[in-house]
Amino acid sequence: MGAHSDTRTEVSDVRRFWEGLGLPGLVDVHTHFMPERVLRKVWAYFDALGPLTGGIEWPITYRKEEGERADLLREFGVRAFTAMLYPHKPGMARPLNDWAAGFAGRTPDCLHTATLFPEPGVAEYVRDAVEAGARVFKAHVQVGAYDPADASLDEVWGLLAEAGVPVVIHCGSGPAPGRHTGPGPVARVLERHPRLRLIVAHLGMPEYEDFLDLAERYGEVRLDTTMAFTDFSERMMPFPRRALPRLAALGDRVLLGSDFPNIPYPYVHQLDALERLGLGEAWLRAVCHDNAARLFGLPGEDLPV
């Protein structure tokens, strides 16, 4: 009864947030759906406080079955979300993409998501995914431990830039640095592919200002808010308040992300954290819905990208 009541309260709080802004709902570009056996391994990794989480205690708030998780996002009023999934070794990406295509087919409000890894055949299966209707890709430089500027990915970035398909890329060094995290490798990619629609996950945490530099330099670079400004992240990797005016000025290229279900706090806290920045309702409307709705051409959004 108590858990049921808590869920109803949170649903009410989330809906009150976007209804108060006059929005038709939320668009969350950073949510995780993947094969259950893979997701269970991800949760086990968080539970074990592995090195890629920085050894930080990280309870999974929404440890629910797949259907329950999708239904909860709908109850929150999330009108479109993603299935961020990622390989950590060769040979994983293609079957993950096959699973994601099936998931998108049975989950119309999920943007068809795909992934990649620097390996033989990557250009072929990325092209296959694009032709099959993939609308967003996930690249995880930290988990995959690869250089995004690796020559084996050059054709892929060119293909995705030409197709205009956005890529959510975890390339910042939070919560723990990796061999190829940080702004340098991504800057090299963008030098070669300036039209590539990269969405920098977590605002590039903790190298926030370096990734703001890239967004200011390249008009197709966007940032997602995943876990940024929450109490959890601010304790370890605070966003520099001097950079808030720059974030406000990029308001048309900042997108809501949450990391649902793998977050150690309620979903509504991400929204509250954005609101308390004090950047205004117009900024919140753009970030929490309009920017992503325009980027992905959601029904009712006919503004140019």
N, C-alpha and C positions, 0 to 999 in steps of 0.2 A: 504493500500500500504506500509506504513512504517513498520508495524509488519511483513508483508510478506518479505520485504527487509531485516529486521533484522534476520529473520529465515534463509534466503538464505546465509547471511553473516556468521552466526554461523555454519551452515552446512559446508560451505567452510572452516572455521577455524578448525573445528574438523577433517575434512578429511585431511586437510593439515598436521595436527599434526601426525596422524598415517601413512600417506603416506610418510612423511619425515623420519620416522623410518624404512621404508621398511616392514611394517606390512600389512597383508591382511584385517585388520580392528581391532576393539576393542572387548574385552569380558568384560562385566560389571556384576559382581556377586551380585550387590545390587541395584536392581530396584524394584519398587512397582507396582504390578497390583493386584487388588482384586475386589470383587463384587462392583458395582458402589455405592450402598447404604452404604456400609462399608467405601469405599474411601471418600465419601462425609462427613461422620462423622469424619474421620481422618482429612480432610481439615478444617472442622469446629473447631476441637480441636486446630489445629495450629492457626487458625484465632482468637480464643479466648484467646490465650497466656496462655494455661493451665499449671499446675504445672510441667507436664512431659517435657515441652519444656523450663522450667526454666523461664517462663514469658517473653521470648525474642520475639520481633517482628520478624515474620517468614513468609514473603510472599511466596506463592507457585508460582514458575516461570512457571511451565508447567501445568496449570489448564485447561486441554483439555480432550476431550472425549477419551475413551479407544483406538479406532482405530487410532486416530490422534497421540496419544502418541507412540504407537507401530511403526507407520510409521515414526515418527520423529527419533526414535532410529535407524531405518534402514537407513534413510537418513544420519545420523551421521556416519554410517558404523559400528554400533554395531552388530556383527555377532551372538552373543548369549547374552541373558540377563535372568533375573529371575523374578519371581512373588512373591516377599517377602510379605507374609501376616501372620497375627498373631492374636490369640485370647486374650481377656482380662478377660475371665471368662470361667467356665466349659460349655461344650456343643457346643462351637463354632468351635472347630478345625475340627471335622469330616466334617461338611458342607463346611467349607472353603477348605478343601482338595478336596472335590468333585468338587467344582467350579474350583479349580486350575488345576485339571486333565482335565476338559473340556477346559479350557483356553489353556493349553499346546497342546491339541489335535487340536485346530484350529489356533495355533500360533507356528509353528514348530521351530522358532528360539528362543522361550522361553524354558529354561531348566525347565522341570516339577518340580515344587516346592510344598512342603507340610509343614505343621506346626504341633505343638503339645502343650499340656497343661497337667500339673500333675492332673490327674483325673481318675476315674475308666474307664477301657477300653482303656487307652492310648496306651498300647503295641499292642493291637489288631488293632487299626486303623493306627498306624504307620507301622505295618507289612503289612497291606493291601495296604498302599500307596507305600511302597517299592516294593511290588509284582506287583503293577500297573505301575511301572516304574518311581517313583519319583527319581530325580537325586540330589536334594538338599533340605534341610529342613531349616526353619527359626524358631529360638527360641528367644523370646523377654522377657528377664528377667525383664526389667524395666517396660514395659507396663503390663505384666502378673503378676508382683509382686509375683513371686514364686522363691523358692530356687532351682537352677538347680541340686543341690546335694540331693534333696528330694528323699526319698526311692522309691516313686512311679514312678520315672523316671529311676531307675537303670537298669531295664530290657530294657528300650528303648535305653539308651546309649549303652548298650552291643549289642543290635540288630543292631544299626546303625554303630557301630565300626566294627562288623563282616561283614556287607554288604558293608562297605567302602563308605557309602553315607555321603558327607560333610554336616555340619550344620553351617549356618551363625548364630552366636549368639550375640545379643546385650546384653553385660554383663558389659560394662564399666559404669561409673557413670555420663556420659554426655548425654544430656545437663543438667540433674538434677539427683541427686542420688536417688536410689530406695532402698527398704528394703533389697534386695538381690544382688545389683550390687557390682562391684568390683572384684578383682582377687581371693579372698578367696573361694567363692563357686565353681567357675570354677576349681580352683586348686584341690578341693576335688573330683570333677567329674573325672578329669584327673588322679588322683592317682589310681582310681578304673578302669579307661578305658584309658590307655595310648595310645591306637591305634585309639582313636576316632578322626575323622577329623573335628575338630572345626575350623571355620573361624571366628576370633574375629572381629566383626564389628567396624568400626571407629577407627581401631588400638587400641581399648580399651580406647578411650578418656574418661576422662583425665588421667587415670592411665596407660599411655603409657609404661613406663619402666617396670612396674609390668607385663604387658602382653607380653612384649618382653622377660622377664625372662621365662615365660611359654613356649613361642615359642622356646626359646633356649634349654629348658629342654625336650620338647616333639616334636619329629620329625614330627608328623602329624598335629601340630597346625599351622594354617596360620592366616594372618591378612588381612583385607580389608581396603582400603584407604578412605572409604566413609567420605566425608566432612573434612578429615584431611588436614592440610596445607592451606586450603582456608582462605581468608581474614576474612570471617565470623567466623570461628572457632579459628583462631589464636588470635583474639582479646580477646576471653574468655578463651580458653583452649589451649595455645600454646604448640606445640611439642618441647621438650627440645633438642636444637641443639647438645648437648653432646651425644645424643642417635642416631644421624644420622649414624655413622659408624656401629652400631649394626643393624639398619634397612637395610643398604646397604648389610651387610653380610647375611641377611635373604632374599636376593633378589629373591630366587627361591620359597619363600613361602609368598610373598606379592601379593595381587590380587587387581585389579581395582574395586572399588565400587563407586557409585555416590549418591544414594538416589533419583534418578530421579523417579517421577516428583516433589517430595516434597522438592525441594531445593530453597533457597532464592537468587539464582544467576544463571547465564547461565551455562549450562553443560560444556562448554569449559573451564571454570575457574578451575574446578577440574584438568583437564589435564595440564593447565598452572601452577597450583600450584605444581604438581608433577615435572614438568620439571625444575622449578626454584630451586628445591632442589640441583641440580647440581650433581646428583648421576650417570649420564652418560646414553648414549643411550642404552647400553646393559641392564641396570637395567630397564629403561622405557619399552623396548620391552618385557621383562619378565613380568613386573607388568601389563602392559596394554593389553596383549594378551597371551603370551606363557604359563605362569604358569597356568592360568585357562583353556586354550585350552588343555593342557596336563592333568590336573586334571579331566576334564569332557570328555576327549576322543573325542574332536571335529574332524570332518573330516579333514584329512591332518595332524593330530597330532598322530604319532604312537610311541612317546617316552614313556618310562616307567614312571609311576607315582611315 
